[in-house]
Amino acid sequence: MSGEQTAARFRLMAPSATAVRAAASIGFVADAYDLFVINVVSTVLHAEYAGAAWSESAIKSSIMIGTILGQVTLGGAGDRLGRKTTFLTSMCLCIAFSALSGTAPRPIGGDPRAVYVLLAACRFMLGIGIGGEYPLSATITAEATASTGVRTGKARALALIFSMQGVGYCIAPLLTWLLLRTGLGLDLVWRVALAGGAVPFVLTAPIRLFMSDSHEYTH
């Protein structure tokens, strides 16, 4: 199969503008979930491990520092390397480090510092992915809406995806509460809650994989 035939096949598989906007919206849900769930999980961690005062601050602040860094680095990379490439990169960071957050080792010799140190590192890297999601999702949504020719659609689409953050903020405590109600051990509750942040990104992976850079970007 020639290169032109391969490119044509990928163009046929490209998702619609609506699907791309949906992927961006789900990404915003996951971003808000990941940013907020650590506040709930830190209470569970304290009850389970009774860590030092610095430990909770470390895992909460690390993700915010990573988010700022991600906005600067991945946001700029979206203009240089392409929307799709950078959007996939931010997705991979979010999936990998959400999952790794849930696999932090148990306390070594009764000392919980290993848990908090690894969590802080994972949340920092996750924050970089989240930071990239914010400017990229907004830009991709705006460009996808512009391609439809609807003059007032861009503002509505952007308002919709930003409002999806509220959904993520609601899901985080609700899911944690449901996990606690099931009778699971606290050690398993916080792991599932943190790793659950990867699920929305996995669901949108096919759309991101087959999307193309917008006409506005390529021209």
C-alpha positions, 0 to 999 in steps of 0.5 A, a space after each residue: 500500500 502506497 503512502 498516499 493510500 495509507 493517508 487516504 485511509 486515515 482521512 476516512 477514519 478521522 473522527 467528526 468534529 463532534 467526536 473531537 469536541 466530545 473527546 476534549 470535553 471528557 478530557 476536561 472531566 478527567 482533568 478536574 477529577 484528577 485535580 480534585 480527587 487527591 484532596 479526598 484521597 489525602 484524607 483516606 491516606 492520613 487515616 490509613 498511614 498517618 503520614 507527616 504534615 509535609 506529606 499531604 502538602 507534597 502530593 497536593 502541591 506537586 500536581 499543581 506545579 506540574 500543571 503549570 509546567 505542562 501548560 507552558 511546555 505542552 501548550 507551546 509544543 502544540 503550536 510547534 509539533 502539531 495538535 494531534 501529537 501533543 494531544 496524544 502525548 498529554 493523554 499518555 502522561 495522564 493514563 500512565 501516571 494516573 495508573 502508577 499513582 494507584 500502584 505506589 508501594 505499601 509502607 516499608 517497615 511501617 514508614 509511609 514516606 515511600 508512599 508519599 514520595 512516589 505519589 508526589 512524583 506521579 502526581 507531578 508528572 500527571 500534572 504536566 499531562 493535565 497542564 497540556 490538556 487545558 490549552 490543547 482541548 480549548 484550542 482543538 475544540 475552537 478549531 473543530 467548531 470553526 471547521 463546521 462553519 457555525 458562527 456562534 458555535 465556538 463560544 458555546 462549545 468552549 463554554 460547554 467543555 469548560 463547564 465539564 470541569 464541574 462534572 469531574 469535581 462531583 465525580 471525585 468525592 462521589 466515587 470515593 464515597 461509593 468505594 468506601 461504602 462497598 467495604 473495601 479496605 482503605 488501602 484499596 480505596 485510594 488506589 482505585 480512586 487515583 487510578 480511576 483518573 486514567 479511564 476517561 482518557 482510555 475511552 477517548 484514545 481511539 478518537 485522539 489516535 485517528 483525529 487530524 490536525 485542523 485546517 486552521 493549524 495546517 494552513 
